[in-house]
Amino acid sequence: MPLTPEEPQIHESAQGPRVTPAASRTAQTPRPVPGPRPAAVPRPGRPGPSPAAASRTGGAPRPAPPAQRAPQATPGPVAPTAPSVSAAVPQIQLIPASAEGALDAAEEAVDLLLDTGRAPGDILVLTTGDPHPWAAHELSFGEAAYWALHDAGDDVFYADAAQAERAAGRPVVVFAANGGAAGATAAALPTALARAGALLIVCGDPQQINSVLGTGV
């Protein structure tokens, strides 16, 4: 069998006392204790932790389910573009027309308003002479049913200018000076102006309209 070389003998008198291995280990600076291995770093030879395990051991938190996520802020309702009825002086537009053609001019104005995006419930049409065919038809069902349509505010409403004070204000008032009793236009036009929130369209004789309103339009 092979021989094991013997350790040389060193005399204490020449080399001093021998230090035992245990003493040498206690005299050395203690080695730092390694901290816990980060969960994200896989151990050699082993697969890394699953996403679920990483979240439990301090890894990146998993996103909450859709039902538990904080609701995102939603924009508030958008303000309507149509101006509301207010105490401000409305704009006045004059469409020159004879008494016979004032109602047709008013109808064309209503069609243009609707085509440009104005809501039907924003428009009130007043006539000084013969009533609009729609008003005549609805009145045949009685005054209560007729004014209930006005209160609903879902559609263009046609009324006699003499009853303008009974009608509620709307953003746009179309006034047709289509005849009627003498002085009907002068009596009803100021009320029509007061009912218009943003725009008053007057279809009639320019000279008569300007004399009533006291200004050129």
CYANA upper distance limits for C-alpha pairs under 8 A (distance plus 0.5 A):
 10 ILE  CA     14 ALA  CA      7.93
 10 ILE  CA     15 GLN  CA      7.18
 11 HIS  CA     15 GLN  CA      6.71
 11 HIS  CA     16 GLY  CA      8.08
 12 GLU  CA     16 GLY  CA      5.04
 12 GLU  CA     17 PRO  CA      5.75
 12 GLU  CA     18 ARG  CA      7.69
 13 SER  CA     17 PRO  CA      8.49
 19 VAL  CA     23 ALA  CA      6.82
 19 VAL  CA     24 SER  CA      7.05
 20 THR  CA     24 SER  CA      6.89
 21 PRO  CA     25 ARG  CA      6.84
 22 ALA  CA     26 THR  CA      6.94
 23 ALA  CA     27 ALA  CA      6.69
 24 SER  CA     28 GLN  CA      6.94
 26 THR  CA     30 PRO  CA      8.40
 37 ARG  CA     41 VAL  CA      7.69
 39 ALA  CA     49 PRO  CA      7.75
 39 ALA  CA     54 ALA  CA      6.81
 39 ALA  CA     57 THR  CA      6.81
 39 ALA  CA     58 GLY  CA      7.72
 39 ALA  CA     59 GLY  CA      7.38
 40 ALA  CA     48 GLY  CA      7.78
 40 ALA  CA     49 PRO  CA      7.62
 40 ALA  CA     54 ALA  CA      7.19
 40 ALA  CA     59 GLY  CA      7.22
 41 VAL  CA     48 GLY  CA      7.44
 42 PRO  CA     46 ARG  CA      7.07
 42 PRO  CA     47 PRO  CA      6.73
 42 PRO  CA     48 GLY  CA      4.87
 42 PRO  CA     49 PRO  CA      7.35
 43 ARG  CA     47 PRO  CA      7.85
 43 ARG  CA     48 GLY  CA      7.67
 49 PRO  CA     53 ALA  CA      6.28
 49 PRO  CA     54 ALA  CA      6.53
 50 SER  CA     54 ALA  CA      6.65
 51 PRO  CA     55 SER  CA      6.78
 52 ALA  CA     56 ARG  CA      7.01
 52 ALA  CA     62 ARG  CA      8.47
 53 ALA  CA     57 THR  CA      6.74
 54 ALA  CA     58 GLY  CA      6.76
 54 ALA  CA     59 GLY  CA      5.10
 54 ALA  CA     60 ALA  CA      7.54
 55 SER  CA     59 GLY  CA      5.13
 55 SER  CA     60 ALA  CA      6.23
 55 SER  CA     61 PRO  CA      5.74
 55 SER  CA     62 ARG  CA      7.00
 64 ALA  CA     68 GLN  CA      6.32
 64 ALA  CA     69 ARG  CA      6.26
 65 PRO  CA     69 ARG  CA      6.89
 82 ALA  CA    118 ARG  CA      7.77
 82 ALA  CA    171 PRO  CA      8.22
 83 PRO  CA    171 PRO  CA      6.98
 83 PRO  CA    197 GLY  CA      7.97
 83 PRO  CA    198 ALA  CA      6.88
 84 SER  CA    170 ARG  CA      8.20
 84 SER  CA    171 PRO  CA      6.30
 84 SER  CA    197 GLY  CA      6.79
 84 SER  CA    198 ALA  CA      7.79
 85 VAL  CA    169 GLY  CA      7.08
 85 VAL  CA    170 ARG  CA      6.44
 85 VAL  CA    171 PRO  CA      5.71
 85 VAL  CA    196 ALA  CA      7.46
 85 VAL  CA    197 GLY  CA      4.32
 85 VAL  CA    198 ALA  CA      7.16
 86 SER  CA    197 GLY  CA      5.84
 86 SER  CA    198 ALA  CA      8.25
 87 ALA  CA    197 GLY  CA      7.71
 88 ALA  CA    197 GLY  CA      7.68
 88 ALA  CA    198 ALA  CA      8.22
 89 VAL  CA    197 GLY  CA      8.10
 89 VAL  CA    198 ALA  CA      7.92
 90 PRO  CA    193 LEU  CA      8.00
 90 PRO  CA    196 ALA  CA      6.86
 90 PRO  CA    197 GLY  CA      6.35
 90 PRO  CA    198 ALA  CA      4.91
 90 PRO  CA    199 LEU  CA      5.48
 90 PRO  CA    200 LEU  CA      7.08
 91 GLN  CA    198 ALA  CA      6.60
 91 GLN  CA    199 LEU  CA      5.21
 91 GLN  CA    200 LEU  CA      6.64
 92 ILE  CA    199 LEU  CA      6.39
 92 ILE  CA    200 LEU  CA      5.30
 92 ILE  CA    201 ILE  CA      6.41
 92 ILE  CA    202 VAL  CA      8.02
 92 ILE  CA    217 VAL  CA      7.18
 93 GLN  CA    199 LEU  CA      8.09
 93 GLN  CA    200 LEU  CA      6.73
 93 GLN  CA    201 ILE  CA      5.26
 93 GLN  CA    202 VAL  CA      6.73
 93 GLN  CA    217 VAL  CA      6.91
 94 LEU  CA    201 ILE  CA      6.36
 94 LEU  CA    202 VAL  CA      5.39
 94 LEU  CA    203 CYS  CA      6.54
 94 LEU  CA    204 GLY  CA      8.12
 94 LEU  CA    206 PRO  CA      7.65
 94 LEU  CA    217 VAL  CA      6.52
 95 ILE  CA    105 ALA  CA      7.83
 95 ILE  CA    201 ILE  CA      7.74
 95 ILE  CA    202 VAL  CA      6.54
 95 ILE  CA    203 CYS  CA      5.21
 95 ILE  CA    204 GLY  CA      7.07
 95 ILE  CA    206 PRO  CA      8.40
 96 PRO  CA    203 CYS  CA      6.37
 96 PRO  CA    204 GLY  CA      5.80
 96 PRO  CA    205 ASP  CA      6.18
 96 PRO  CA    206 PRO  CA      6.36
 97 ALA  CA    101 GLY  CA      6.15
 97 ALA  CA    102 ALA  CA      5.69
 97 ALA  CA    105 ALA  CA      7.51
 97 ALA  CA    203 CYS  CA      6.29
 97 ALA  CA    204 GLY  CA      5.03
 97 ALA  CA    205 ASP  CA      6.26
 98 SER  CA    102 ALA  CA      6.27
 98 SER  CA    178 ASN  CA      7.91
 98 SER  CA    204 GLY  CA      6.20
 98 SER  CA    205 ASP  CA      6.51
 99 ALA  CA    103 LEU  CA      8.40
 99 ALA  CA    177 ALA  CA      6.63
 99 ALA  CA    178 ASN  CA      4.65
 99 ALA  CA    179 GLY  CA      5.75
 99 ALA  CA    204 GLY  CA      6.86
 99 ALA  CA    205 ASP  CA      8.04
100 GLU  CA    178 ASN  CA      6.52
100 GLU  CA    179 GLY  CA      8.03
101 GLY  CA    105 ALA  CA      6.73
101 GLY  CA    178 ASN  CA      7.72
102 ALA  CA    106 ALA  CA      6.65
102 ALA  CA    176 ALA  CA      5.81
102 ALA  CA    177 ALA  CA      6.49
102 ALA  CA    178 ASN  CA      5.67
102 ALA  CA    203 CYS  CA      5.75
102 ALA  CA    204 GLY  CA      6.09
103 LEU  CA    107 GLU  CA      6.79
103 LEU  CA    127 THR  CA      8.03
103 LEU  CA    132 HIS  CA      8.20
103 LEU  CA    176 ALA  CA      6.11
103 LEU  CA    177 ALA  CA      8.18
103 LEU  CA    178 ASN  CA      6.61
103 LEU  CA    203 CYS  CA      8.14
104 ASP  CA    108 GLU  CA      6.82
105 ALA  CA    109 ALA  CA      6.74
105 ALA  CA    176 ALA  CA      8.37
105 ALA  CA    203 CYS  CA      6.83
106 ALA  CA    110 VAL  CA      6.76
106 ALA  CA    125 VAL  CA      8.28
106 ALA  CA    174 VAL  CA      6.92
106 ALA  CA    175 PHE  CA      7.70
106 ALA  CA    176 ALA  CA      6.49
106 ALA  CA    202 VAL  CA      8.48
106 ALA  CA    203 CYS  CA      6.70
107 GLU  CA    111 ASP  CA      6.76
108 GLU  CA    112 LEU  CA      6.72
109 ALA  CA    113 LEU  CA      6.72
109 ALA  CA    174 VAL  CA      8.23
109 ALA  CA    201 ILE  CA      8.46
110 VAL  CA    114 LEU  CA      6.78
110 VAL  CA    123 ILE  CA      8.23
110 VAL  CA    174 VAL  CA      8.17
111 ASP  CA    115 ASP  CA      6.60
112 LEU  CA    116 THR  CA      6.71
113 LEU  CA    117 GLY  CA      7.13
113 LEU  CA    118 ARG  CA      5.90
114 LEU  CA    118 ARG  CA      5.39
114 LEU  CA    119 ALA  CA      6.95
114 LEU  CA    120 PRO  CA      7.23
118 ARG  CA    122 ASP  CA      7.37
119 ALA  CA    123 ILE  CA      8.01
119 ALA  CA    155 ASP  CA      8.50
120 PRO  CA    154 ASP  CA      7.16
120 PRO  CA    155 ASP  CA      5.15
120 PRO  CA    156 VAL  CA      5.36
121 GLY  CA    153 GLY  CA      5.51
121 GLY  CA    154 ASP  CA      5.20
121 GLY  CA    155 ASP  CA      4.91
121 GLY  CA    156 VAL  CA      5.88
121 GLY  CA    157 PHE  CA      8.11
121 GLY  CA    170 ARG  CA      8.44
122 ASP  CA    153 GLY  CA      8.31
122 ASP  CA    155 ASP  CA      8.31
122 ASP  CA    156 VAL  CA      7.60
122 ASP  CA    170 ARG  CA      5.96
122 ASP  CA    171 PRO  CA      5.91
122 ASP  CA    172 VAL  CA      6.49
123 ILE  CA    155 ASP  CA      8.21
123 ILE  CA    156 VAL  CA      5.71
123 ILE  CA    157 PHE  CA      7.23
123 ILE  CA    170 ARG  CA      6.66
123 ILE  CA    171 PRO  CA      7.17
123 ILE  CA    172 VAL  CA      5.45
123 ILE  CA    173 VAL  CA      6.31
123 ILE  CA    174 VAL  CA      7.84
124 LEU  CA    156 VAL  CA      6.45
124 LEU  CA    157 PHE  CA      5.58
124 LEU  CA    158 TYR  CA      6.65
124 LEU  CA    159 ALA  CA      8.26
124 LEU  CA    170 ARG  CA      6.91
124 LEU  CA    172 VAL  CA      6.87
124 LEU  CA    173 VAL  CA      5.29
124 LEU  CA    174 VAL  CA      6.69
125 VAL  CA    156 VAL  CA      7.90
125 VAL  CA    157 PHE  CA      6.62
125 VAL  CA    158 TYR  CA      5.21
125 VAL  CA    159 ALA  CA      6.80
125 VAL  CA    173 VAL  CA      6.29
125 VAL  CA    174 VAL  CA      5.18
125 VAL  CA    175 PHE  CA      6.43
125 VAL  CA    176 ALA  CA      7.98
126 LEU  CA    158 TYR  CA      6.46
126 LEU  CA    159 ALA  CA      5.60
126 LEU  CA    160 ASP  CA      6.00
126 LEU  CA    161 ALA  CA      5.30
126 LEU  CA    164 ALA  CA      7.69
126 LEU  CA    173 VAL  CA      7.92
126 LEU  CA    174 VAL  CA      6.75
126 LEU  CA    175 PHE  CA      5.42
126 LEU  CA    176 ALA  CA      6.59
126 LEU  CA    192 ALA  CA      8.24
127 THR  CA    131 PRO  CA      6.73
127 THR  CA    132 HIS  CA      7.82
127 THR  CA    158 TYR  CA      8.24
127 THR  CA    159 ALA  CA      7.05
127 THR  CA    160 ASP  CA      5.64
127 THR  CA    161 ALA  CA      5.61
127 THR  CA    175 PHE  CA      6.65
127 THR  CA    176 ALA  CA      5.33
127 THR  CA    177 ALA  CA      6.66
127 THR  CA    178 ASN  CA      6.94
128 THR  CA    160 ASP  CA      6.72
128 THR  CA    161 ALA  CA      5.72
128 THR  CA    162 ALA  CA      7.65
128 THR  CA    176 ALA  CA      7.04
128 THR  CA    177 ALA  CA      5.86
128 THR  CA    178 ASN  CA      6.15
128 THR  CA    179 GLY  CA      6.37
128 THR  CA    180 GLY  CA      5.87
128 THR  CA    181 ALA  CA      8.35
128 THR  CA    184 ALA  CA      6.59
128 THR  CA    185 THR  CA      6.94
128 THR  CA    188 ALA  CA      8.43
129 GLY  CA    160 ASP  CA      8.28
129 GLY  CA    177 ALA  CA      7.60
129 GLY  CA    178 ASN  CA      5.52
129 GLY  CA    179 GLY  CA      5.05
129 GLY  CA    180 GLY  CA      4.41
129 GLY  CA    181 ALA  CA      7.98
130 ASP  CA    178 ASN  CA      7.68
130 ASP  CA    179 GLY  CA      8.09
130 ASP  CA    180 GLY  CA      7.62
131 PRO  CA    135 ALA  CA      6.75
131 PRO  CA    136 ALA  CA      6.71
131 PRO  CA    158 TYR  CA      8.40
131 PRO  CA    159 ALA  CA      7.62
131 PRO  CA    160 ASP  CA      6.80
132 HIS  CA    136 ALA  CA      6.84
132 HIS  CA    158 TYR  CA      7.02
132 HIS  CA    159 ALA  CA      8.17
133 PRO  CA    137 HIS  CA      6.63
134 TRP  CA    138 GLU  CA      6.72
134 TRP  CA    158 TYR  CA      7.56
135 ALA  CA    139 LEU  CA      6.49
135 ALA  CA    146 TYR  CA      8.49
135 ALA  CA    157 PHE  CA      8.38
135 ALA  CA    158 TYR  CA      6.08
135 ALA  CA    159 ALA  CA      6.93
136 ALA  CA    140 SER  CA      7.03
137 HIS  CA    141 PHE  CA      8.10
138 GLU  CA    142 GLY  CA      7.90
138 GLU  CA    145 ALA  CA      8.11
138 GLU  CA    146 TYR  CA      6.10
139 LEU  CA    143 GLU  CA      6.38
139 LEU  CA    145 ALA  CA      8.19
139 LEU  CA    146 TYR  CA      6.09
141 PHE  CA    145 ALA  CA      6.82
141 PHE  CA    146 TYR  CA      7.57
142 GLY  CA    146 TYR  CA      6.73
143 GLU  CA    147 TRP  CA      6.66
144 ALA  CA    148 ALA  CA      6.56
145 ALA  CA    149 LEU  CA      7.10
146 TYR  CA    150 HIS  CA      7.42
147 TRP  CA    151 ASP  CA      6.75
148 ALA  CA    152 ALA  CA      6.70
149 LEU  CA    153 GLY  CA      7.12
149 LEU  CA    154 ASP  CA      8.07
149 LEU  CA    155 ASP  CA      8.43
149 LEU  CA    157 PHE  CA      8.26
150 HIS  CA    154 ASP  CA      8.46
150 HIS  CA    157 PHE  CA      6.68
150 HIS  CA    167 ALA  CA      8.11
153 GLY  CA    157 PHE  CA      8.36
159 ALA  CA    163 GLN  CA      7.36
159 ALA  CA    164 ALA  CA      7.78
160 ASP  CA    164 ALA  CA      7.37
161 ALA  CA    175 PHE  CA      8.40
161 ALA  CA    184 ALA  CA      8.43
161 ALA  CA    188 ALA  CA      6.26
161 ALA  CA    192 ALA  CA      8.24
162 ALA  CA    184 ALA  CA      8.03
162 ALA  CA    188 ALA  CA      6.69
163 GLN  CA    167 ALA  CA      7.32
164 ALA  CA    188 ALA  CA      7.53
164 ALA  CA    191 THR  CA      6.93
164 ALA  CA    192 ALA  CA      6.98
164 ALA  CA    195 ARG  CA      8.42
165 GLU  CA    191 THR  CA      7.07
167 ALA  CA    195 ARG  CA      8.44
168 ALA  CA    195 ARG  CA      7.29
169 GLY  CA    194 ALA  CA      8.18
169 GLY  CA    195 ARG  CA      4.69
169 GLY  CA    196 ALA  CA      6.46
169 GLY  CA    197 GLY  CA      7.24
170 ARG  CA    195 ARG  CA      6.82
170 ARG  CA    196 ALA  CA      6.19
170 ARG  CA    197 GLY  CA      6.34
171 PRO  CA    196 ALA  CA      5.99
171 PRO  CA    197 GLY  CA      4.71
171 PRO  CA    198 ALA  CA      5.56
171 PRO  CA    199 LEU  CA      6.99
172 VAL  CA    196 ALA  CA      5.87
172 VAL  CA    197 GLY  CA      6.85
172 VAL  CA    198 ALA  CA      6.53
172 VAL  CA    199 LEU  CA      5.37
172 VAL  CA    200 LEU  CA      6.42
172 VAL  CA    201 ILE  CA      8.22
173 VAL  CA    192 ALA  CA      7.29
173 VAL  CA    193 LEU  CA      8.24
173 VAL  CA    195 ARG  CA      7.57
173 VAL  CA    196 ALA  CA      5.74
173 VAL  CA    199 LEU  CA      7.01
173 VAL  CA    200 LEU  CA      5.48
173 VAL  CA    201 ILE  CA      6.82
174 VAL  CA    200 LEU  CA      6.44
174 VAL  CA    201 ILE  CA      5.23
174 VAL  CA    202 VAL  CA      6.51
174 VAL  CA    203 CYS  CA      8.14
175 PHE  CA    189 LEU  CA      8.10
175 PHE  CA    192 ALA  CA      7.63
175 PHE  CA    200 LEU  CA      7.85
175 PHE  CA    201 ILE  CA      6.54
175 PHE  CA    202 VAL  CA      5.22
175 PHE  CA    203 CYS  CA      6.57
176 ALA  CA    202 VAL  CA      6.64
176 ALA  CA    203 CYS  CA      5.41
176 ALA  CA    204 GLY  CA      6.92
177 ALA  CA    185 THR  CA      6.68
177 ALA  CA    202 VAL  CA      7.99
177 ALA  CA    203 CYS  CA      6.57
177 ALA  CA    204 GLY  CA      5.55
177 ALA  CA    205 ASP  CA      8.26
178 ASN  CA    204 GLY  CA      7.59
179 GLY  CA    184 ALA  CA      8.41
180 GLY  CA    184 ALA  CA      6.86
183 GLY  CA    187 ALA  CA      6.58
184 ALA  CA    188 ALA  CA      6.61
185 THR  CA    189 LEU  CA      6.11
185 THR  CA    209 ILE  CA      8.48
186 ALA  CA    190 PRO  CA      7.93
186 ALA  CA    212 VAL  CA      6.10
187 ALA  CA    191 THR  CA      8.35
188 ALA  CA    192 ALA  CA      6.75
189 LEU  CA    193 LEU  CA      6.73
189 LEU  CA    212 VAL  CA      7.98
189 LEU  CA    213 LEU  CA      8.34
190 PRO  CA    194 ALA  CA      6.85
190 PRO  CA    213 LEU  CA      7.88
191 THR  CA    195 ARG  CA      6.79
192 ALA  CA    196 ALA  CA      6.92
192 ALA  CA    200 LEU  CA      8.15
193 LEU  CA    200 LEU  CA      6.86
196 ALA  CA    200 LEU  CA      6.28
202 VAL  CA    209 ILE  CA      8.31
204 GLY  CA    208 GLN  CA      8.29
204 GLY  CA    209 ILE  CA      7.55
205 ASP  CA    209 ILE  CA      6.68
206 PRO  CA    210 ASN  CA      6.50
206 PRO  CA    217 VAL  CA      8.42
207 GLN  CA    211 SER  CA      6.70
208 GLN  CA    212 VAL  CA      6.93
209 ILE  CA    213 LEU  CA      6.73
210 ASN  CA    214 GLY  CA      6.04
210 ASN  CA    215 THR  CA      5.92
210 ASN  CA    216 GLY  CA      5.88
210 ASN  CA    217 VAL  CA      7.18
211 SER  CA    215 THR  CA      7.74
